[in-house]
Amino acid sequence: MELKLARLELTGKPKTIDVDKILESIKNNEQEIFYFDKSNSHKDIMEALKKFEKEGLNVYFREVRYGLDDDDYMYQAHIL
């Protein structure tokens, strides 16, 4: 499963990352914070978070608002 990382610029395209690469990164660093783009479906993000929890990891997930517009948000996942 692939997820889109948060955009670096408002007009830029989001980069994608595989969930297995995220797991590999966490095993190397013990913890990571990832920011995911709003164009990801909520269902896909929840499935990825369940996969992390099945691997025995703790996941803290929230929606981050960075502007006043309803579309100005991204998802944050702090994985330990």
Secondary structure, DSSP 8 states (H G I E B T S, - for coil): -EEEB--SSTTS---EEEHHHHHHHHHHHS-EEEEE-TTS-HHHHHHHHHHHHHTT--EEEEEEE-SSSTT-EEEEEEE-
